[in-house]
Amino acid sequence: MFLEQEALSDADALAAKSLQAWAHVALGHILLMQGNTAAARAHSEQALSLEQSIGAGTEERETRYILADLAIEERRISDAREMLQELRNALDHRPNVDAELECLILQTKLALLEKQDAAALKTALRARAASTHSERLELQLSAAEVLALAAGASRQWAQADRVINSALGLASQSGCVACELKVQYSQCDLSEKRDASRSALCFSDLNTRAAARGFGLIARNAAAETAILAKGSNHLP
């Protein structure tokens, strides 16, 4: 993170808004991975403000997507919906494969949070189809994750397992550790409805591995799920 902080200082000194925005986005991403969602949001909001001031359309869209995903992570549903609507409005004026995919991924996540399982699966299938036209690995994997989770929510277990296993293979081959851990989190989540004890072990192991690699957000969420599952098992007759 030192390099990103140094880049932000240099950009501030030069009063280069585009570089300032990039540095804020980079810092926000690192802070999010570490689990500091509040600081990540602050840096992302600063980036968005800078991007708006210079009319950086593509970068602004990406930052809005980050902020919408952060809002979902923090369960600020109304904020996520507002950001999603802004992304859709921009998409109407400037069609883009990745922008459409981002909207579909966010829409699926919101539907899953609100237990709209049929709607989530329908949207997730659209996201997966759109992902075949994207060259961005993180969006391809996110589309696969939401489809697997939506299929699981609708108890389409064969489809869920097939999709998440394929995504895990792709993430592993890419060498992206964060991507692999993120997909593994979804895999643990999927097993929860079928085998709570297995899911607890999965989350516990993921917590240990993610923490050791410095991925605080995944480690924290995995630890929270482990605790919830352990509490549930203690209340079984």
C-alpha positions as CSV (number, residue, x, y, z in Angstrom):
1,M,0.0,0.0,0.0
2,F,3.1,2.3,0.4
3,L,3.4,2.7,-3.3
4,E,-0.2,3.8,-3.7
5,Q,0.1,6.3,-0.8
6,E,3.2,7.7,-2.4
7,A,1.5,7.9,-5.8
8,L,-1.4,9.8,-4.1
9,S,1.1,12.2,-2.5
10,D,2.8,12.8,-5.9
11,A,-0.5,13.3,-7.6
12,D,-1.6,15.8,-4.9
13,A,1.6,17.7,-5.4
14,L,1.1,17.9,-9.1
15,A,-2.6,18.6,-8.8
16,A,-3.2,15.9,-11.4
17,K,-6.8,15.0,-10.8
18,S,-6.8,11.9,-13.0
19,L,-3.8,10.5,-11.1
20,Q,-5.3,11.5,-7.8
21,A,-8.5,9.5,-8.7
22,W,-6.4,6.5,-9.7
23,A,-4.5,6.5,-6.5
24,H,-7.7,6.8,-4.4
25,V,-9.2,3.9,-6.3
26,A,-6.0,1.8,-5.8
27,L,-5.9,2.6,-2.1
28,G,-9.6,1.9,-1.7
29,H,-9.2,-1.5,-3.3
30,I,-6.4,-2.5,-1.0
31,L,-8.2,-1.2,2.1
32,L,-11.3,-3.2,1.0
33,M,-9.3,-6.4,0.7
34,Q,-7.8,-5.7,4.1
35,G,-11.4,-5.4,5.5
36,N,-11.5,-1.6,6.2
37,T,-14.7,-1.0,4.3
38,A,-15.2,2.5,5.7
39,A,-11.8,3.8,4.6
40,A,-12.3,2.0,1.2
41,R,-15.6,3.8,0.7
42,A,-14.0,7.2,1.7
43,H,-11.3,6.8,-0.9
44,S,-13.7,5.6,-3.6
45,E,-16.0,8.5,-2.9
46,Q,-13.0,10.9,-3.3
47,A,-12.1,9.2,-6.6
48,L,-15.6,9.6,-7.9
49,S,-15.7,13.3,-7.0
50,L,-12.4,13.8,-8.9
51,E,-13.6,11.8,-11.9
52,Q,-16.8,13.7,-12.1
53,S,-14.9,17.0,-12.1
54,I,-12.8,16.1,-15.1
55,G,-15.5,14.1,-17.0
56,A,-13.7,10.7,-16.8
57,G,-16.7,8.7,-18.0
58,T,-15.3,5.2,-18.0
59,E,-13.4,5.6,-14.7
60,E,-16.4,7.2,-13.1
61,R,-18.6,4.2,-14.1
62,E,-16.0,1.8,-12.6
63,T,-15.9,3.7,-9.4
64,R,-19.7,3.7,-9.1
65,Y,-19.6,0.0,-9.5
66,I,-17.1,-0.3,-6.7
67,L,-19.2,1.9,-4.5
68,A,-22.4,-0.1,-5.3
69,D,-20.6,-3.3,-4.4
70,L,-19.3,-1.8,-1.2
71,A,-22.8,-0.7,-0.3
72,I,-24.0,-4.3,-0.7
73,E,-21.1,-5.5,1.4
74,E,-22.1,-3.1,4.1
75,R,-25.8,-4.0,3.7
76,R,-26.7,-0.4,2.7
77,I,-29.4,-1.6,0.3
78,S,-30.9,1.8,-0.6
79,D,-27.5,3.2,-1.4
80,A,-26.7,0.2,-3.6
81,R,-30.0,0.6,-5.5
82,E,-29.4,4.3,-6.0
83,M,-25.9,3.6,-7.4
84,L,-27.2,0.8,-9.6
85,Q,-29.8,3.2,-11.1
86,E,-27.1,5.7,-11.9
87,L,-25.1,3.0,-13.6
88,R,-28.2,2.0,-15.6
89,N,-28.9,5.6,-16.6
90,A,-25.3,5.9,-17.9
91,L,-25.7,2.6,-19.8
92,D,-28.7,4.0,-21.6
93,H,-26.6,6.8,-23.1
94,R,-23.4,4.7,-23.6
95,P,-24.0,1.0,-24.2
96,N,-21.1,-1.2,-23.0
97,V,-20.7,-4.9,-22.5
98,D,-18.8,-4.6,-19.1
99,A,-21.2,-1.9,-17.9
100,E,-24.2,-4.1,-18.7
101,L,-22.5,-7.0,-16.9
102,E,-21.8,-4.9,-13.8
103,C,-25.5,-3.9,-13.6
104,L,-26.6,-7.5,-13.9
105,I,-24.2,-8.7,-11.2
106,L,-25.3,-6.0,-8.8
107,Q,-29.0,-6.7,-9.6
108,T,-28.5,-10.4,-8.8
109,K,-26.8,-9.6,-5.5
110,L,-29.6,-7.4,-4.4
111,A,-32.2,-9.9,-5.4
112,L,-30.4,-12.6,-3.4
113,L,-30.2,-10.3,-0.3
114,E,-34.0,-9.7,-0.6
115,K,-34.7,-13.4,-1.0
116,Q,-36.1,-12.9,-4.5
117,D,-34.7,-16.3,-5.6
118,A,-36.5,-16.7,-8.9
119,A,-35.6,-13.1,-10.0
120,A,-32.0,-13.7,-8.9
121,L,-31.6,-16.8,-11.0
122,K,-33.2,-15.2,-14.1
123,T,-30.9,-12.2,-13.8
124,A,-27.8,-14.3,-13.0
125,L,-28.3,-16.3,-16.2
126,R,-28.3,-13.1,-18.1
127,A,-25.1,-12.1,-16.4
128,R,-23.4,-15.3,-17.2
129,A,-24.4,-15.0,-20.9
130,A,-23.1,-11.4,-20.9
131,S,-19.8,-12.5,-19.3
132,T,-18.9,-14.5,-22.3
133,H,-18.4,-11.2,-24.2
134,S,-16.2,-9.6,-21.5
135,E,-12.5,-9.9,-21.3
136,R,-12.3,-9.0,-17.6
137,L,-11.6,-12.0,-15.4
138,E,-13.0,-10.4,-12.2
139,L,-16.4,-9.8,-13.9
140,Q,-16.4,-13.3,-15.4
141,L,-15.8,-14.8,-12.0
142,S,-18.4,-12.5,-10.3
143,A,-21.0,-13.5,-12.9
144,A,-20.2,-17.2,-12.2
145,E,-20.4,-16.7,-8.4
146,V,-23.8,-15.0,-8.5
147,L,-25.2,-17.6,-10.8
148,A,-23.9,-20.4,-8.5
149,L,-25.4,-18.7,-5.5
150,A,-28.7,-18.0,-7.3
151,A,-28.9,-21.6,-8.5
152,G,-28.3,-22.7,-4.9
153,A,-31.0,-20.4,-3.5
154,S,-33.4,-22.1,-6.0
155,R,-32.0,-25.5,-5.0
156,Q,-30.6,-26.2,-8.4
157,W,-27.6,-27.9,-6.8
158,A,-26.2,-29.6,-9.9
159,Q,-26.0,-26.3,-11.7
160,A,-24.6,-24.5,-8.7
161,D,-21.8,-27.0,-8.2
162,R,-21.0,-27.1,-11.9
163,V,-20.7,-23.3,-12.2
164,I,-18.7,-22.7,-8.9
165,N,-16.3,-25.6,-9.7
166,S,-15.7,-24.1,-13.1
167,A,-15.1,-20.7,-11.6
168,L,-12.7,-22.1,-9.0
169,G,-10.7,-23.7,-11.8
170,L,-10.5,-20.5,-13.8
171,A,-9.5,-18.5,-10.7
172,S,-6.8,-21.0,-9.8
173,Q,-5.3,-21.0,-13.3
174,S,-5.2,-17.2,-13.3
175,G,-2.9,-17.1,-10.4
176,C,-5.1,-14.4,-8.8
177,V,-5.1,-15.3,-5.1
178,A,-7.8,-12.8,-4.2
179,C,-10.0,-14.2,-7.0
180,E,-9.5,-17.8,-5.8
181,L,-10.3,-16.9,-2.1
182,K,-13.4,-15.0,-3.2
183,V,-14.7,-18.0,-5.2
184,Q,-13.9,-20.3,-2.4
185,Y,-16.0,-18.1,-0.1
186,S,-19.0,-18.6,-2.4
187,Q,-18.3,-22.3,-2.5
188,C,-18.4,-22.5,1.4
189,D,-21.6,-20.4,1.3
190,L,-23.2,-22.9,-1.2
191,S,-22.6,-25.9,1.1
192,E,-24.3,-24.2,4.1
193,K,-27.8,-25.1,3.0
194,R,-26.9,-28.8,2.5
195,D,-24.4,-29.5,5.2
196,A,-23.9,-26.9,7.9
197,S,-21.0,-28.8,9.6
198,R,-19.1,-29.1,6.4
199,S,-19.8,-25.4,5.6
200,A,-18.4,-24.4,9.1
201,L,-15.2,-26.3,8.4
202,C,-15.0,-24.7,5.0
203,F,-15.4,-21.2,6.4
204,S,-13.0,-21.9,9.3
205,D,-10.3,-23.1,6.9
206,L,-10.9,-20.2,4.6
207,N,-10.6,-17.7,7.5
208,T,-7.2,-19.1,8.4
209,R,-5.8,-19.0,4.9
210,A,-7.2,-15.6,4.0
211,A,-5.9,-14.1,7.2
212,A,-2.5,-15.5,6.6
213,R,-2.4,-13.9,3.2
214,G,-3.6,-10.5,4.4
215,F,-7.1,-10.7,3.0
216,G,-8.9,-9.3,6.0
217,L,-12.4,-8.8,4.5
218,I,-12.7,-12.5,3.4
219,A,-11.2,-13.7,6.7
220,R,-13.5,-11.6,8.7
221,N,-16.6,-12.6,6.8
222,A,-15.6,-16.3,6.9
223,A,-15.0,-16.0,10.7
224,A,-18.4,-14.5,11.1
225,E,-20.1,-17.3,9.2
226,T,-18.1,-19.9,11.2
227,A,-19.4,-18.3,14.4
228,I,-23.0,-18.2,13.1
229,L,-22.9,-21.9,12.1
230,A,-21.3,-22.9,15.4
231,K,-24.0,-21.1,17.3
232,G,-26.7,-22.8,15.2
233,S,-25.3,-26.2,15.9
234,N,-25.2,-25.5,19.6
235,H,-29.0,-25.0,19.6
236,L,-29.7,-28.3,17.9
237,P,-31.6,-30.8,20.1
